[in-house]
Amino acid sequence: MIDRFAQIEPKLIFVADGYRFAGKDYDRAPVIREVLAELPTVQHVVWFPYLMPNRNSPIAGALSWSQFANAAPVAPEAFAFERVAHDHPLWVLFSSGTTGLPKAIAHAHVGVLVEHLKSTGLGQNLGPSKRMFFYSTTGWMMWNALLSVMLQGSSVVLYDGHPAYPDPSMLWQLAVDAGATTFGASPTFVEMMKKAGIVPRERFDLSKIDSVLLTGSPVSPETTAWFYDNVKDDIWVNSPSGGTEIVAAWVGGTPLQPVYAGEIQARGLGMDVRVWNDAGEEVDDEVGELVVTSPSPSMPLFFWNDPGGERYRATYFEKFPGVWCHGDFIRINDRGGAYIYGRSDATLNRHGVRIGSAEIYRAVDTLKEVADSLIVCLDLPGGGFYMPLFVKTASGVELDDALRSRIADKLRTDCSPRHVPDEMHAVDTIPYTLTGKKMEVAVRRILAGAEPDRVASRDAMMDPKALDWYVAFARSYRAASTAS
C-alpha cells in the first residue's frame, strides 16, 4: 500500500478495520496506523468498522462512514458534472510490482470509456440482459474492467472472500445463485478444479451461463477443453490477453468466429498488434515480440512522478524506438488466431531457441505427483545457460530420482529435449503475485544476483515469505558458481 499510495500523495482515504477470509478474522487496525504514518499528505480518513461493527476508530480525527455521509447534506440539484478534456486523468492503476517499485499508470477519461464500450459490447457480447461474475481483487485491472460492463447496461456480481472456502466449488454456487451469464476464471482456478475433481455440470444448473472469460495467464488447449468437457459443450470460452497499461486486451474474443482450444480468437478492434523478431521484422506464424505499431483507444497518459516520461519510454519504447513493445511473446497464425507464450523477459531462451514457460507447465501439470512448479533460465557468461525447475510436489510425494526422471521424460516426449531442465529442486511454495501470476522474472533476477527488494515488492505477493527460499538458494548457487 505504501509503495503505491505514497507515489500519488492522496488527501482522502477510506480504510476498513479488517476483513474475514477463509473463516478467519484479520485485524488490520495496526497496519492502517503504520500506513497512514507513511502518507503525510492524507488530510481526511473515513473509517469502516467492517470486521467489528461497533468498533471506534483508533485513528485520531477519522470520520465514520455515517458521519462522513451526513456531514454536509447536499441537495441533488447542487451536484454538477464538470466537463474535462478528453485526456484528463480518469484513474491511476498500478503494475504488479514484481520487478521493482510498482508503476503508477494514469489513464484518460475518453480513452478508457471508448475502449471499454468497444470491448464489453463487441468483444464480450454484453448487453442489458447479461450479468458478469469475475473473481478479482480491487488491485487488478480486471476489477476496473468488470465494473465497466455496466456501460452496456449489464449487471455485476461481486464477491469478497476466499475463492475455495468452505468448498472448492463455492464460486460456481455463487454464480448460479446470482444468475450470472458470464463466469470469470483463470487457468490457475481450472487447475484447482481439476485437482479437486469438480465437474460443475454434474452439480449445478448452469443454464444461464453462456460464456466464460478466461484470463490471468497463458491458456493451454487443455484448459479451454476443460470447460467444454466439464461445464457446457455450447459455452463460449473467451480468453483475452492485455494488461494494466491499457486496462484492456490487445487480443481477445469475437462472438462471430469459432473457438479453437488454447487459441485467442482475434486481435482486438482498433489494436494494431504485430509480431516482430529481435531485428524489428514482422514475422508470420512465428513466436516473437508483441508490438503495437499505431496508437490504440486506451494507452497510458503518463506514469505518475515521471515528468519527463523517461520511465514510460524506457518501459515500452526502448527495444524498438517509436513502437510499443509490450513485453509478451506472441504468435499469430494465418487465420488471425493468437497464442501468448508469457512475458518475453521471463521466456526461456536456451541455445537460441525460445521456450515459453507455459509450455513447461502444460506438460508438468499433467503429472499427479506435481502440485505446482516454476521454471527460469539464466544466460551465463560465455554463452552457457542454466535452467532449473522448482517443483512443489503433491501431499506425501517426494521429489526423488524416479519422479525427476518421469518429469524429464514427460517434457522430452511432449515438448523437446531442450525443454528438460538442468536441475530440479523441491520447494514448499511457488511465489505468486496478488493477481495470481507466477513470479518467474523476480526469481530469475534474484538468481542473477539482484537484490530481492529491488525486483519484488513483498506487499504485491500472495505469500510475502514465498521468496525467502529462493533468496537462500540464489546465495548458494552463486557461491558454488564462483568457487567453480
PADO-808811 format. One record per residue: residue in three letters; x, y, z of N, C-alpha, C in turn. Coordinates in pm, whole numbers, plus 50000, padded with zeros to 5 digits. Example, Ala and Ser with C-alpha at 12.3 -4.5 7.8 and 13.67 -1.06 7.14 Angstrom:
BEGIN
ala513194943150780512304955050780513204967050780;ser512854977550708513674989450714512905000350787;
***
This chain:
BEGIN
met500834988050000500005000050000500865012550000;ile501915012350080502805024150086503535025949954;asp504025014949895504705015749765503825022549661;arg502535019849666501615025349566501125039349604;phe500545040449722499855052849757500805064449784;ala501995061449832502935072349857503295079549728;gln503245072449616503585078649488502565089149444;ile501285087049478500235095749425499745105949529;glu500325105749651500075115849754498585118449777;pro497845108649827496395110249846496065119849960;lys494895126149949494415135150053493275128950133;leu492475120450068491335113950132491495098950117;ile491295091550226491475077050218490385070150298;phe489865059350244488875050950311489585038450362;val489365034950487490025023250545489005014650619;ala489235001750619488414992350696489254986650809;asp488584983050918489314978351036489874964251017;gly489394957050917489874943550895488994936350795;tyr489164923250785488364915450691488324900950737;arg487454893250675487314879050706487654871250580;phe488534861250592488994853650476489194839150518;ala488554830150445488644815650473488284812450617;gly487264819150668486774816350802487564822550914;lys488584830650882489404836950984489264852150978;asp489344858451095489294873051103490704878751103;tyr490884889551028492184896251019492024910851060;asp492574914151176492514927751228493604936151161;arg493214946651090494184954751016494394968551077;ala493814971151193493964984451255495434988251276;pro496274979251327497694982951343498374986251210;val498014978851104498604981350972498164995050920;ile496894998350944496375011350898497175022650960;arg497465021551088498245032051155499635033151093;glu500265021651062501595021851001501555028350863;val500535025050785500415030550650500205045550656;leu499285049950739498995064250748500205072250794;ala501035066050876502245073050922503195075750806;glu503085067850697503945069550580503275077550468;leu502055082450496501325090250396500985104050453;pro501975112950459501765125950525500785135050452;thr500465132050326499555140850251498085138450286;val497775127150354496385124150387495835134250486;gln494715140450449494065150350535492785145150599;his492145135250534490865130150582490865114950576;val490425108650685490315094050692488865090450722;val488295081450639486945076350663487065061850706;trp486495058850821486685046050890485465037050872;phe485705024650824484645014750813484865003850919;pro483985002351015484094991251111483534978451050;tyr484234973350951483754961950872483834948950952;leu484934947151024485144934851098484374934951230;met484404946451299483714947951427482784960051416;pro481494957751389480554968651359480494979751463;asn480744976851589480624987051694481974992851736;arg482984990151659484334994251695484565008951660;asn485155016151752485505030151728486865030951657;ser487045041351580488285042951506489455045951598;pro490585038951578491805042051655492585053551591;ile492085059051480492775069651407492205083051453;ala493025091451512492575104451561492005112751447;gly490815117951468490185126651368489495119451256;ala489495106251256488835098751148487325099851161;leu486645099951049485195100251046484665086251019;ser483585082651085482925070251049482195072450916;trp481795061450852481085063050724479815071250742;ser479055068550848477815076050869478095090850894;gln479145093950968479505107950989479905114550858;phe480655107350779481105112850651479925115350557;ala479015105450550477895106550458476925117550499;asn476825120350631475855130050679476475143450720;ala477775144650698478465156650746477975169350680;ala477755168750552477315180850480476295176850375;pro475025174950416473985171050320473905181150205;val473825175750084473775184249965472525180549885;ala471795190349843470605187849763471015181949629;pro470205172749575470575166449447470835176549336;glu470075187449334470255197149226471575204649237;ala472235203449354473515210449370474675202949307;phe474455190049275475515182349210475645186649064;ala476865187549018477095191348879478295183748826;phe478235179748699479345173048635480235183448568;glu481515181848586482455191148524482955185148393;arg482825192948286483335188248158484865189948156;val485565179448122487025179848120487515175747982;ala488785178247956489385174447829489395159247813;his489455154547689489415140147664490575132847730;asp491715139847747492885133347807493055137047953;his491975141348017492025143948161492155130448233;pro493045129448334493225116548402491935111348466;leu491645098748442490465092248499490815084848628;trp491845076648621492265068948737493745065248723;val494295060548832495675055448833495625040648869;leu496185032348783496325018248812497805015248834;phe498075004748910499455001448944499854988048884;ser501084987348834501624974648790501844965748912;ser502144953048887502184943248996503324945549095;gly504374952449053505494954849143506434943049155;thr506334933249065507204921549075508624924349025;thr508824935248952510164938448902510654951748956;gly510174955949071510594968549131509404976349183;leu509614989249205508544997749254507384997649155;pro506144995249201505014994949108504905007849027;lys504605006348900504415018148813503015023548835;ala502905036648858501605043048875501175048348739;ile500215041548675499865044148536498555052048530;ala498605064048475497425072648463496775070448327;his495435068748329494665066748207493705078348185;ala493235079648061492395090948024490915087248023;his490065097248048488615095148050488105088847920;val488285096047810487695091647685488345078847634;gly489665077647649490345065547603489795053047667;val489645053147799489145041447871487675038847836;leu486855049447831485435047547801485225041647662;val485955046847564485835041447428486285026847425;glu487415024147487487945010447487486985000847555;his486435004747670485554995547743484184994247678;leu483685004747615482455003347537482654993347424;lys483794994447357484114985347247484284971047296;ser485124969147397485474955647438484314948347506;thr483514955447587482384948747653481254945747556;gly480984955247463479874953247372480194944147255;leu481364946047191481694938447072482634926847100;gly483514928247198484454917547229483914907347326;gln482884911147407482314901947505480824899647486;asn480214906647389478814904547353477874907147471;leu478174917447550477364920447667476264930447633;gly475214930247715474084939247697473244939247823;pro472064945847820471254947547941470794934448005;ser470714923647929470244911047987471364902748047;lys472604907748040473764899748083474194903348225;arg474844893848290475334895748427476674888748440;met477694896348477479044890748482479534888548625;phe480144876948644480854874248769482304871148735;phe483224878548796484654875948779485314878148914;tyr485904867648969486574868749098487854876749082;ser487934888349147489094897049130489334905249256;thr490594907949283490914917649386490734931649327;thr490594941649414490424955349365491704961049307;gly492834954449331494104959449281494454954549141;trp493614945849083493874940448949493044948148848;met493554950048728492834957448625491494950948590;met491344938048619490074931548591488954937148677;trp489284942948791488264949548874487664961248796;asn488514969548736488034980848657487264976148535;ala487784965948469487114960648351485754954548386;leu485684948148502484434942148547483354952748569;leu483704963348639482724973848666482274980748538;ser483144980848437482794987648312481734980448232;val481374968048266480304961448190478984968748212;met478894976948316477674984748338477464995248229;leu478534998448153478375007448038477395001547936;gln477274988247934476364981547841475004978747904;gly474804983348027473564980148097473594966548163;ser474744959748155474884946848222475054948948372;ser474764938648450474964939448594476184931248635;val476614933548758477864927848806477624920148935;val478284908848949478274901249073479624903149141;leu479614907949264480854910049340480924900149456;tyr482114895749486482314886449598483564890149673;asp483444891049805484574894249892484844882049980;gly485884874549948486174862750028487084853049956;his487294841650017488184831349963487484823949849;pro488184821649735487534815249621487234800349639;ala487774794249743487554779849761487154776449904;tyr486494785749972486064783250109484564785850120;pro483824777250184484274765050254484454752750165;asp484164754450035484244743049944484844747949812;pro485674739749745486294744049620485304747949511;ser484064743249520483074746449417482264758949450;met482684766349553481894777349603481584788149499;leu482564791549413482344802049314481274798049214;trp481184785249180480134780649089478754782349154;gln478664778649282477404780249354476994794849358;leu477964803649384477694818049390477194823149255;ala477874819149148477484823749015476084819148978;val475754806849013474424801548983473364808849065;asp473624810549194472654817349282472404831649238;ala473444838249185473324852249144472824853849001;gly472654842848929472154843548792473164848948694;ala474434846248716475474851348625475344844848487;thr475584852848384475624847548247477054845648198;thr477994853248256479424851648225480154847948352;phe480984837648344481764833148459483224836048432;gly483874843748520485274847148504486174837548580;ala487244833348515488144823748579489554825648525;ser490484818548585491884818748543492354804348524;pro493424802148447493964788648435494324782548570;thr494774790848664495084785848799493844780148865;phe492704787048848491434782248903491054768848842;val491264767348712490944754748645491774743348700;glu493064746048723493914735548781493404731448918;met492924741248995492354738149127491114729249112;met490274732049011489084723948987489474709648948;lys490504708648863490944695348819491424687048937;lys492264693349020492844685849132491774681949234;ala490714690149246489634687049340488614677549279;gly488764674549149487834665349083486434670949067;ile486314684049054484994690549045484544691248899;val483334686548875482694687348743481434695848762;pro481494708848734480364717748763479054713448699;arg479084707948578477834704348510477104693248583;glu477804685548667477164674748743476534679748873;arg476934691848917476464696849046475464708349037;phe475544716148928474794728648926473984730148797;asp472954738448808472164742348692472874754148627;leu473564751548519474394761748453473704767348329;ser472394766248322471674770148201471814784948168;lys471994793548268472094807948242473494812148197;ile474514804348231475884807948195476124804848047;asp476394815347968476614813147825478044815847781;ser478884821347871480264824147832481184823747952;val482444821647923483504821548024484554831647981;leu484974840148074486074849548047487284843948119;leu488244839248042489384831848095490654839948074;thr491244844848183492424853348167493274852748294;gly494424859348290495324859548405496684853648377;ser496734843948284497994837748243497714830148113;pro498774825848041498564818847914497634806847928;val496754805147831495724794747834496124783247744;ser496184771347798496544759547719495294753647654;pro495474745247550494314738447490493554730047592;glu494274723947686493614715647786492714723947878;thr493164736147909492344744847994491054748647923;thr491144752047795489954755147717489024743047712;ala489594731547683488794719447667488084715747797;trp488694719047911488084715548040486684721348052;phe486494733648004485174739948015484144732847928;tyr484544728447808483594721447722483274707447776;asp484224701347842484014687947896483294688148031;asn483524698648109483044698448248482004709148282;val481814718848193480834729548221479674728448122;lys479884732347996478854731147893479524729247758;asp478894721247672479524718947543479174729747442;asp478284739247478477954750147385478304763747444;ile479254763947536479654776447601480704783547514;trp480784796847528481804804747457482944807647553;val484114801747527485294804247609486084815647545;asn486104826947612486744839147563487994841447647;ser489174841447585490424842047662491284853947618;pro490904866147657491664878047614493004879147685;ser493904887147627495204889847688495574904347661;gly495884911547767496244925747754497114929947870;gly496644940247943497464944548055496914956648126;thr497504959348241497154970948321497424983848246;glu498414983448157498814995448086497675001348002;ile496794992747951495694997547867494324994447929;val494314987848043493094983448112492194975848015;ala492774967947930492014961247825492874950147765;ala492404944847651493084933647586493594937647449;trp494794933347417495324935147281494664925047187;val494534912947237493904902247158492824896047245;gly491724891747183490624886647264489574879547182;gly488344879947232487284872147172486454879647071;thr485764871946990484754877146900483634866746891;pro482394870746912481284861046909480964856046769;leu481644861346667481334857946528482224847146471;gln483234842646547484194833046493484274820646581;pro484764809646524484884797346603485934798746713;val485834789846812486824788946919487704776746894;tyr489014778946894489974768046884490684766947019;ala490794754747071491334752747205492734758547219;gly492924766947322494214772847351494554784847266;glu493644788847174493904799747081493004811647112;ile493584823447119492804835747135492274839346997;gln490984842946989490314843346860490864853646762;ala491144865946809491504876346713492164888146782;arg492764896846703493204909846754491974917746797;gly492114926046900491024934846938490794945446832;leu489564949946819489274960446722490054973046757;gly490684978946657491474991046680492844988346739;met493224975746749494524972046807495474967646695;asp496444975946664497374973146555498514964346607;val498154952146642499084942646703499854935246594;arg501164934946607502024927646514502974918646593;val503644909746521504654901046580505994904146514;trp506964908446593508284911946540509354902946600;asn510384900146520511554893346573512504903646633;asp513654899046683514574908046752515154918746659;ala515094916246529515624925946432514574936446395;gly513394935546453512344945046421511634941946291;glu511664929146250511004924846128509724917246162;glu508644919946089507394913046114507484898546067;val506974889446149507014875246115505594869546119;asp505344859346038504044852846031504124838946090;asp503154835946179503034822746240504334818246306;glu505054828046364506254825246442506154832546576;val506874827646674506894834146804507794846346800;gly507304857446849508084869746854507514879346955;glu508014891546955507554901747048506194907347005;leu505314909347102504034916047076504314931047068;val504134936846951504324951246934503034957346882;val502884970446907501724977846860502254989746782;thr501944990146652502614999546564501845012546541;ser500655014046600499945026846598499095027746724;pro498725039746767498035041346895496725033546902;ser496425028547022495165021647047494225030947122;pro492945027447132492005036447200492425040147342;ser492935030647418493345033447555494815029947573;met495615040147601497025038147634497365047747747;pro498435045447821498745054147935498935068747893;leu498395077747974498725091847956500175094247997;phe500515088848114501855090548169501975081748292;phe503195080248341503435074248472503495085648574;trp502845083648687502885093748792504325095648840;asn504705108048868506065111348914507125107348811;asp506785108648684507725106148576507595117848478;pro507935130148526507595142348450508185142948310;gly509355137448289509955137748156509585125748071;gly508865116148130508465104248057509555094148035;glu510685095648107511815086548084511465072048117;arg510795070148231510475056548272509445050348178;tyr508495058248135507475053648040508135048947910;arg508995057447854509645053947727510565041847744;ala511285041447857512205030247879511455017047891;thr510245017547946509465005347968508924999547839;tyr508425008047749507705003047632508315006547496;phe509175016647490509655021247360511165020147343;glu511845013747438513305012847431513775002147334;lys513104990847331513554979747245513414983247098;phe512264988947060512014993246922511585007846926;pro512515017246909512195031446923510955035646842;gly510025042046912508815046846847507715036646833;val507975024246873506985013446862506785007146999;trp505535005547038505204999647168505584984947168;cys506434980847260506804966847279506264962647415;his505284953647412504524950847534505254942147634;gly506194934147587506924925247679506344911247687;asp505444907847593504904894247584505394887847455;phe505634874647459505854867147337504514862247283;ile504334863447153503054860247090503304853846955;arg502344845846911502334840546775500944842546718;ile500834847246595499544849046528499544840546402;asn498564831546391498554822446277497844828746156;asp497704821046049497204826745924495724830245929;arg494984825146028493574829046039493374840346142;gly494484845546196494394856646290494304852546434;gly494324839446461494304834746599495644837046667;ala495604840146796496824843846868497114834146982;tyr498404832347008498874824347120499834832947201;ile499624833747332500514841147420501434831047490;tyr502744834047490503724824847546504364830247673;gly503724839947736504254845347860505124857547836;arg505614863147945506444875147937507734872147862;ser508114881247774509334879047696510574879747783;asp510504887247895511654887547984511664875648078;ala510604867748076510574855348155510644843148064;thr510524845347934510564834247839511964828147838;leu512024815247825513284808047833513974808247697;asn515204812447694515974812947569517154803547586;arg517004791747532518024781447554518634777247421;his519944779347409520664775947287520024782647165;gly519534795147186518954802747077517524799247044;val516924789747117515544785747093514664791447205;arg513624798747168512724804547267511714794147313;ile511604792847443510674783447503509754791247595;gly508464790247576507524796647666507404788647794;ser507474795447908507334788148035506014780648042;ala504974785947973503684779247972503784765247911;glu504714763447817504894750147756505364740147861;ile506284744647947506794735948055505654732248149;tyr504904742348195503844739748294502754730748236;arg502454732848108501414724848045501734709948053;ala503014706448034503414692448039503524687448183;val504184695348268504444690948406503154689848486;asp502194698848460500954698948538500094686648516;thr500384679048411499594666848388500004655548481;leu501154656948548501614646748642500954648648777;lys500264638548825499524639748951500444641649071;glu501714638049056502654639649167503094654249186;val502814662549085503254676449088502074685549119;ala502184693149228501134702649265501324716049195;asp502574720249176502854733049112504334733349076;ser504734742948992506134743748953506454757648902;leu507744760648895508224773448841509554770948773;ile509724776848654510974774948581511534788348537;val512864789348537513544801248489514774796748411;cys515354805848333516564802848259517504814748264;leu518744812448303519754823048311520744821748197;asp521064833048134522154833448037523464834748115;leu524394825548091525654825448164526764831548081;pro527784837048146528934842348071529534831647980;gly529894835747860530474826247766529464819147680;gly528164822647698527144816947612526434804847667;gly526684801347794526004789947853524634793547907;phe523924783347957522584785248011522424776848138;tyr521574781848228521244774348349519734775048365;met519054763548354517594763148358517124753448467;pro516884758448588516374749848695514844749748697;leu514274738648739512834737348760512584735448909;phe511744743748966511394742849108510024736249119;val509974725449194508794716949197508184716349337;lys506914719449344506134716949466505354704149442;thr505684693949517505044680949495503684680149564;ala502894670549521501604668049586501854662849728;ser500834663749810500974659649950501454645249961;gly502504643250041503024629850064503954624649957;val504264632949857505124628549746506504634949760;glu507544627049735508924631849743509484633749603;leu510234644449584510914646549456512184638149455;asp512034625349426513184616349421513644614749277;asp514664606349258515214604549124514194598749028;ala513304590349079512294584248992511324594848940;leu510904603949028509984614548985510704624348892;arg511954627348923512734636048832512794629948692;ser512974617048688513054610248558511724610848485;arg510604609248558509284609948494509014624048440;ile509414634148517509224647948471510044650448345;ala511304646048345512174647948228511614640748106;asp511154628348126510594620648014509344627447958;lys508514633048048507294639748005507624652047920;leu508594659847964508994671847890509654668047757;arg510464657747760511154653547637510154648247534;thr509144640947582508154635047492507144645247443;asp506584653147534505524662647497506074675147431;cys507324678547461507894691047409509134688047325;ser510304688547388511544685447316512644683647419;pro513814678347380514914677047475515344690447534;arg515164701447458515564714547510514684719047627;his513514713047641512604716847749512964710247882;val513864700647879514254693648002515184702648083;pro514854705448209515684714648289517034708748324;asp517944717548362519274712948404519214706548542;glu518364711948627518224706648764516754707648805;met516374699648903515034700548963515194701349114;his514514710749174514624712849318513234713049382;ala513114706149494511844705849567511694718549648;val510504724549642510214736649719508874734949790;asp508724742649897507454742049972506384750949911;thr506824761349840505844770749785506374777049657;ile505444780849571505744788049447505284802449467;pro506144812449445505744826349469504784831449361;tyr503694837649406502694843549318502454858049356;thr502094866049257501634879549286500194878749339;leu499694889849389498314890249437497324887749324;thr497744889949201496854887649087497024873649028;gly497754864849097497834850949058498854847748951;lys499884856048935500904853448834502174848248900;lys502744837748842503984832348895505104842648879;met505944843648981506974854048983508274849048922;glu508184845248794509344839948724510444850348709;val510044862548671511034873048647511794876248775;ala511064877548885511714880749012512704869849052;val512304857149040513194846049077514424845948987;arg514224848048857515374848048765516354859048800;arg515834870948830516724882048861517424880048995;ile516774873849090517414870749218518554860749197;leu518324850549114519384840949084520554847549013;ala520244858048936521304865048863522084874648952;gly521624876549077522374884849170521704897649212;ala520494900449166519814912749203519334912149348;glu519264923849411518754924449548517244921549547;pro516784912649634515364908649633514394920449642;asp514694930249728513764941449747513704950549626;arg514684949449536514674957649416513884951349302;val513664938549310512984931649199511574927049235;ala511214927849362509894923049402509414930649525;ser508144934249522507514940349638506794929349716;arg507204927249839506584916849921505084919149937;asp504694931949940503274935249957502454931549834;ala503134928849722502424925149599502304910049584;met502674902549689502694888049682501584881649764;met501104870249718500124862649795500714858449930;asp501964853949927502684850050048503994857750052;pro504104868150136505314876450138506594868850168;lys506484856950230507664849250265508054839050157;ala507284838650050507484828249949508824829149878;leu509434841049876510724842649807511914838849893;asp511724837250023512864835150114513704823150073;trp513054812050038513804800050000514644802949876;tyr514104810049780514794812849654515984822249676;val515844831449771516954840449804518124832249860;ala517794822949951518844814450009519464805349902;phe518604800049815519114791549707520044799349615;ala519674811749586520494820149497521884822449556;arg521944824749687523254826649751524114814249736;ser523514802749760524264790049747524704787649603;tyr523804790649510524114788649368525254797649324;arg525204810349363526264819649321527594816249389;ala527534811749514528764807849584529414795849516;ala528574786249476529104774449409529654778049270;ser528964787449201529434791649068530764798749077;thr530914807249180532164814449200533314804949231;ala533024795049315534044785449355534524777149236;ser533584773949145533954765749030534644773748921;
***
